[in-house]
Amino acid sequence: MRGRSIVAVALLAAGALAASSAAFPVRDSDLYWQLALARDTLAHGLVRADTYSWTARGAAVSTDQWLGQLVLYGGYLAGGWLGVLAVRVVAVAACVFAIVAAALVRRPQRPLVAVAIALPAILLSRFEWTERPELFGAALFAAVVLLLQLPGERPLFAIAALLVVWANVHGSFALGAGVVALVAAWGLATDRALRRGYVVALAGAVASCVLTPAGIGTLGAPGFHLLQPPREIQEWAIPDPTTLAGAVWALILGLVVATAALTPRARARDVVLVVPLALLSLVAIRHTPLFAIAATPVLAERLPVALRVAFAGAVGAAVAPPRRAAIPRGADVALGLAGLVLLVAGVALAPRAVDEEGFPVGALARLPQGPGLFAQYDWGGWLIWNAPTTPVFVDGRLTPYLGAVMDDYRTVLEARPGWRGVVSRRGIRWILVRRRDPVAVRATDLGWPVLARGPSFVLIQVSDAYQGTRP
């Protein structure tokens, strides 16, 4: 298969899958505070101190996603919520394209087989197809993996540039920089022909750690999440093979191990790339798509060989490798155009409104201004965007609230012993939670006034006897 055919098949797969993702409206709860930060960055410069909460006001704000936030906000300025969705769809297409292309580069003679082997990684990446800079990070990682499959120095030069951009898009760059540094160190020791390329790639990995608004401090957020993963957040939990995502991850991991056992020695560069990510995927769900993306080109090349070896052993006969397939020269152009048409059509037919189901829309008219509101963690970003004069107790940024604030949040939300003392000490004046949350049940049992109620929420005013000093 020629290079142009690889691009065409990857474009078709990317267009089809990205178009299918466009059927889902914008609804990520963290998107709202991402947009708020981007809006304020454009208006006043990078936001470095918190102004959105009343519990961590003035705390340092991470700037590791500033460029990704601006991209999302640019989509919003250009086309409202449809513009944000279009940004998401293009990022999904880029991610899928890179995954499929990497598989095709390693298995060009059988494009259908390569695409089929890429599907588990695509399925696992599906859990990141949301309106977050994290999606951009996944797409950039897939691009780095694709470039590592290509020959010559130029792909290594491109990787260096991508890492610097990635460092300003999302904190996941640290993982990419670490992997590239390992690959470059191996290359410098074993491959003299590409030594200059590996030097540039290694320089890009180092530069990405400092060429950001935070300088070397940009490693703080990814380092914290790696060493102290917040297990209470689902994406940072340990992978569970009984779930769909966990089962796909376990399948890919099992195939990698089985392929390594059944086929001759793997390429050293593959080992350097895949093994660290396999180990890291054991730590948190969030890392499993990256491992799957890195493993895809290796499986595309070696899994069919492993299956032939296993089948030959079972039947006691040699199995000939398949003949090389080729796509006619005119057909590859048609395939690529079809992918682009599907991508555009998906965006054109996508929902134009944001999905606010599950958010307390009916409470907005009754929300008081000023500090004192205690609200659901998942609603914090939505409130930052929709009720800017009412600071939040916590929101999806998480890091500023770790420790005392999150401990008090859980105590109140779950109505643990001493929760009313926390309400008084913190100066909580209103409570906006789901109707079945323990604190909602206890507060209404105590006769605290209900200011608003809806299918998914209840807004309660704290009794005067428990209102502490206003912060």
C-alpha positions in Angstrom: 0.0 0.0 0.0 1.3 3.4 -1.0 1.6 6.3 1.4 -1.3 8.1 -0.3 -3.5 5.0 0.2 -2.6 4.9 3.9 -3.7 8.5 4.2 -6.9 7.8 2.3 -8.0 4.8 4.4 -7.1 6.6 7.6 -9.1 9.6 6.5 -12.1 7.4 5.7 -12.0 5.7 9.1 -11.4 9.1 10.9 -14.3 10.8 9.0 -16.8 8.0 9.7 -16.0 7.6 13.4 -15.7 11.4 14.0 -19.1 11.9 12.2 -20.7 9.3 14.5 -19.3 11.1 17.5 -21.0 14.3 16.3 -24.4 12.9 17.2 -23.7 13.4 20.9 -24.3 17.0 22.0 -21.9 19.1 24.1 -22.4 18.2 27.8 -19.0 17.8 29.6 -19.3 19.4 33.1 -15.7 20.5 33.1 -16.0 22.4 29.8 -17.7 25.4 31.5 -14.8 26.3 33.7 -12.4 25.7 30.9 -14.3 28.2 28.8 -14.4 30.7 31.7 -10.7 30.5 32.1 -10.1 31.0 28.4 -12.5 34.0 28.3 -10.8 35.6 31.2 -7.3 34.9 29.7 -8.3 36.7 26.6 -9.7 39.6 28.6 -7.0 40.0 31.3 -4.1 37.7 30.5 -3.4 34.2 31.9 -5.4 33.5 35.1 -3.0 32.6 37.8 -5.1 33.1 41.0 -8.5 31.7 41.7 -11.5 34.1 41.5 -14.3 31.5 40.9 -14.6 30.0 44.4 -15.1 31.3 47.9 -13.3 28.4 49.6 -10.0 28.7 47.7 -10.1 32.3 46.5 -6.6 33.5 45.6 -5.1 30.0 45.4 -2.7 29.4 42.5 -4.4 28.3 39.3 -2.6 25.8 37.0 -1.9 27.1 33.5 -1.0 23.8 32.0 -4.1 23.7 29.7 -4.2 27.4 28.6 -3.8 26.7 24.9 -6.3 23.9 24.8 -8.8 26.1 26.6 -8.3 28.8 24.1 -8.9 26.4 21.2 -12.3 25.3 22.8 -13.2 28.9 23.5 -12.3 29.8 19.9 -14.8 27.3 18.7 -17.4 28.8 21.0 -16.7 32.3 19.7 -16.9 31.1 16.1 -20.1 29.0 16.4 -21.5 28.8 19.9 -22.0 25.3 21.2 -21.9 23.9 17.7 -18.5 25.5 17.3 -17.3 23.7 20.4 -18.7 20.4 19.1 -16.9 21.0 15.8 -13.6 21.4 17.6 -14.3 18.1 19.5 -15.2 16.3 16.3 -12.0 17.5 14.5 -9.9 16.4 17.5 -11.6 13.0 17.4 -10.9 12.7 13.7 -7.2 13.6 14.2 -6.9 11.0 17.0 -8.6 8.2 15.0 -6.6 9.1 11.8 -3.3 8.8 13.7 -4.2 5.5 15.3 -5.3 3.9 12.0 -2.4 5.4 10.0 0.1 4.0 12.5 -1.5 0.5 12.2 -1.5 0.8 8.4 2.2 1.8 8.3 3.1 -1.4 10.1 0.6 -3.6 8.2 0.2 -2.0 4.7 -0.4 -5.2 2.9 -3.7 -5.8 4.7 -5.6 -2.5 5.3 -8.7 -4.2 6.7 -6.7 -6.2 9.1 -4.8 -3.1 10.3 -8.1 -1.1 10.8 -9.6 -4.0 12.7 -6.6 -4.2 15.0 -6.9 -0.5 15.6 -10.5 -0.6 16.6 -9.9 -1.7 20.3 -7.6 1.3 20.8 -10.2 3.6 19.1 -12.9 2.2 21.3 -10.9 2.8 24.4 -10.1 6.3 23.3 -13.8 6.8 22.9 -14.0 7.5 26.7 -11.9 10.6 26.1 -14.1 12.0 23.3 -15.3 14.9 25.4 -14.9 18.7 25.2 -11.7 18.9 27.2 -8.0 19.6 26.4 -7.5 16.0 27.5 -8.8 14.9 24.1 -6.3 17.1 22.4 -3.6 15.4 24.5 -4.8 12.0 23.3 -4.7 13.2 19.7 -1.2 14.6 20.1 0.0 11.4 21.7 -1.4 9.4 18.8 0.4 11.7 16.4 3.7 11.1 18.2 3.1 7.4 18.0 2.4 7.6 14.3 5.6 9.7 13.7 7.6 7.1 15.5 6.6 4.6 12.9 7.9 6.6 10.0 11.5 6.4 8.8 14.1 9.2 8.7 14.9 12.3 10.8 12.0 14.5 9.8 9.4 12.7 11.9 11.7 13.1 14.9 12.0 16.8 14.3 8.2 17.0 14.1 7.9 15.2 17.4 10.1 17.8 19.1 7.8 20.6 17.9 4.6 18.7 18.8 5.8 18.1 22.4 6.3 21.9 22.9 2.8 22.6 21.7 1.4 19.7 23.7 3.0 21.1 26.9 0.8 24.1 26.5 -2.4 22.1 25.7 -2.6 19.6 28.4 -0.6 18.1 31.3 -0.5 14.7 29.7 2.5 16.0 27.7 4.7 14.9 30.6 4.0 11.3 29.7 4.7 11.9 26.0 7.9 13.7 26.9 9.1 10.9 29.1 8.4 8.2 26.5 10.1 10.2 23.7 13.1 10.8 26.0 13.4 7.0 26.5 13.1 6.3 22.8 15.6 9.1 22.0 18.1 7.8 24.6 17.8 4.3 23.1 18.3 5.7 19.6 21.4 7.7 20.5 22.9 4.5 21.9 22.1 2.2 19.0 21.3 4.1 15.8 24.0 6.4 14.5 22.3 7.1 11.2 19.5 9.0 13.0 21.6 10.5 15.8 20.7 14.1 14.8 17.0 13.3 14.8 17.2 11.7 18.2 19.1 14.7 19.6 16.4 17.0 18.4 13.6 14.8 19.8 15.4 14.6 23.2 15.8 18.4 23.1 12.1 18.8 22.4 11.2 16.6 25.3 13.4 18.7 27.6 12.2 22.0 26.2 8.6 21.0 26.6 9.1 20.9 30.3 10.1 24.6 30.5 8.6 26.4 27.4 5.3 27.1 29.1 3.9 30.0 31.2 4.7 28.0 34.3 8.2 27.0 33.3 9.5 24.0 35.1 6.5 24.3 37.4 4.4 22.9 34.5 5.4 19.4 35.7 3.7 20.0 39.1 0.2 19.0 38.0 1.1 15.8 36.1 3.6 14.9 38.8 1.0 15.2 41.5 -1.5 13.2 39.6 1.1 10.5 38.9 2.3 10.2 42.5 -0.9 10.9 44.3 -3.7 9.9 41.9 -7.1 11.2 43.2 -8.8 7.8 43.4 -12.2 9.4 44.2 -12.3 10.6 40.6 -13.4 7.8 38.3 -10.8 8.3 35.6 -8.0 8.0 38.2 -9.3 4.7 39.6 -7.5 1.5 39.0 -8.7 -0.3 35.8 -11.5 -2.7 36.4 -11.7 -5.6 33.8 -15.4 -6.1 34.7 -16.3 -2.8 33.0 -16.3 -2.2 29.2 -13.3 0.0 29.3 -11.4 -2.3 31.6 -12.3 -5.3 29.5 -11.0 -3.6 26.3 -7.8 -2.6 28.1 -7.3 -6.2 29.5 -7.8 -7.6 26.0 -5.2 -5.3 24.5 -2.7 -6.0 27.3 -3.3 -9.8 26.9 -2.8 -9.6 23.2 0.5 -7.7 23.7 1.8 -10.3 26.1 0.6 -13.2 23.9 2.1 -11.7 20.8 5.4 -11.2 22.6 5.5 -14.8 23.6 4.6 -16.2 20.1 6.7 -14.1 17.8 10.4 -13.4 17.4 12.1 -10.7 19.4 10.3 -7.3 19.1 11.9 -4.2 17.8 13.8 -2.4 20.6 12.0 0.9 19.9 8.6 -0.9 20.4 9.7 -2.3 23.7 10.9 1.1 24.9 7.6 2.7 23.8 5.1 0.1 24.9 6.4 -1.5 28.1 6.5 1.8 30.2 2.9 2.6 29.1 1.7 -0.9 29.9 3.0 -0.5 33.4 1.6 2.9 33.7 -1.8 1.7 32.5 -2.0 -0.5 35.6 -2.1 2.6 37.8 -5.1 4.5 36.5 -7.9 4.3 34.0 -6.8 7.6 32.5 -3.6 6.0 31.1 -5.2 3.0 29.5 -6.1 4.7 26.2 -2.5 5.9 25.8 -1.2 2.4 26.3 -3.7 1.1 23.7 -2.7 3.7 21.2 1.0 2.9 21.6 0.3 -0.9 21.3 -1.7 -0.6 18.1 1.1 -0.4 15.5 3.0 -3.2 17.3 -0.1 -5.5 17.3 -0.9 -4.5 13.6 2.5 -5.9 12.6 2.9 -8.8 14.9 -0.6 -10.1 15.9 -1.3 -11.7 12.5 2.1 -13.4 12.7 1.3 -14.7 16.2 -2.0 -16.0 15.1 -0.4 -17.9 12.1 2.2 -19.4 14.5 -0.5 -20.4 16.9 -2.7 -21.9 14.2 0.2 -23.7 12.6 1.0 -25.2 15.9 -2.5 -26.3 16.4 -2.9 -28.0 13.0 0.7 -29.1 12.7 1.4 -27.4 9.4 2.9 -24.2 8.1 0.6 -21.3 7.2 1.7 -19.1 4.3 1.6 -15.3 4.9 -1.1 -13.4 3.0 -0.4 -11.8 -0.3 0.1 -8.0 -0.5 -3.2 -6.1 -1.2 -3.3 -2.9 -3.2 -5.8 -0.1 -3.6 -6.3 1.2 -7.1 -4.8 4.7 -7.6 -8.1 6.4 -8.3 -9.9 4.6 -5.4 -7.6 6.1 -2.7 -8.6 9.6 -3.7 -12.3 8.7 -3.5 -11.8 7.1 -0.1 -10.1 10.2 1.3 -12.8 12.5 -0.1 -15.5 10.3 1.4 -13.9 10.6 4.8 -13.8 14.4 4.6 -17.4 14.5 3.4 -18.5 12.3 6.3 -16.7 14.6 8.7 -18.3 17.8 7.4 -21.8 16.1 7.2 -21.5 14.9 10.8 -20.8 18.5 12.0 -23.5 19.9 9.8 -26.1 17.6 11.2 -24.9 17.7 14.8 -27.0 19.1 17.7 -26.6 22.9 18.0 -27.6 23.2 21.6 -25.7 22.2 24.8 -27.2 19.3 26.7 -27.9 20.6 30.2 -29.9 17.6 31.4 -28.9 16.8 35.0 -27.8 20.4 35.7 -29.9 22.6 38.1 -31.1 24.9 35.3 -34.3 25.7 37.3 -32.3 27.0 40.3 -30.5 29.8 38.4 -33.3 32.3 38.9 -33.2 31.7 42.7 -29.5 31.6 43.2 -28.3 34.4 45.6 -25.3 36.5 44.7 -22.1 36.4 46.8 -20.3 33.7 48.7 -21.9 31.0 50.8 -23.3 28.5 48.2 -22.5 24.8 48.7 -23.2 22.9 45.5 -22.5 19.5 43.9 -18.9 19.0 42.7 -20.1 18.1 39.2 -22.1 21.4 39.0 -19.3 23.7 40.0 -18.0 24.4 36.5 -21.5 24.9 35.1 -22.2 27.4 37.9 -18.9 29.3 37.2 -20.1 29.8 33.6 -23.8 30.4 34.2 -23.8 32.2 37.6 -20.6 34.2 37.7 -21.7 36.3 40.6 -22.2 33.3 42.8 -18.8 31.8 43.7 -18.6 28.0 44.1 -17.6 25.8 47.0 -15.8 23.3 44.8 -15.6 22.5 41.1 -14.0 20.1 38.6 -10.5 21.7 38.9 -10.1 19.6 42.1 -6.5 20.5 42.9 -7.2 23.9 44.7 -9.6 22.1 47.0 -7.7 19.0 48.0 -7.3 18.6 51.7 -9.6 20.5 54.1 -12.1 21.8 51.5 -12.7 18.4 49.9 -12.9 16.8 53.3 -15.5 19.3 54.4 -17.4 18.9 51.1 -17.7 15.2 51.6 -18.7 15.6 55.3 -21.6 18.0 54.3 -22.7 16.2 51.2 -22.9 12.8 52.9 -24.3 14.3 56.1 -21.5 12.7 58.1 -21.3 13.2 61.9 -20.5 16.9 62.5 -21.8 18.1 59.1 -23.8 20.9 60.7 -20.7 22.1 62.5 -19.0 22.3 59.1 -21.9 24.3 57.7 -21.6 26.8 60.5 -17.8 27.0 60.5 -17.6 27.4 56.7 -20.4 29.9 56.6 -22.5 27.9 54.2 -25.8 29.7 53.6 -27.4 27.8 50.8 -27.2 24.2 49.7 -27.7 23.1 46.0 -27.5 19.4 45.6 -29.4 16.4 44.2 -32.7 15.6 45.8 -31.6 12.3 47.2 -28.2 13.4 48.5 -28.0 12.7 52.3 -27.6 16.4 53.1 -30.8 17.2 51.2 -32.7 14.6 53.1 -31.4 15.7 56.5 -31.8 19.4 55.8 -35.4 19.1 54.8 -36.1 16.8 57.8 -34.7 19.7 59.9 -37.2 22.0 58.3 -34.7 24.2 56.5 -36.5 26.3 53.8 -36.6 25.0 50.3 -36.1 27.9 47.8 -36.4 25.9 44.6 -36.9 22.3 43.6 -36.6 20.4 40.3 -36.4 16.8 39.0 -32.6 16.7 39.6 -32.0 19.3 42.3 -33.1 21.0 45.5 -31.9 24.5 46.6 -32.1 24.8 50.4 -31.5 27.8 52.6 -29.5 27.0 55.8 -31.4 27.7 59.0 -30.3 31.0 60.7 -29.1 29.0 63.7 -26.4 27.3 61.6 -25.2 30.2 59.5 -21.7 31.1 60.5 -19.8 34.3 59.8 -20.2 35.3 56.2 -16.8 34.8 54.4 
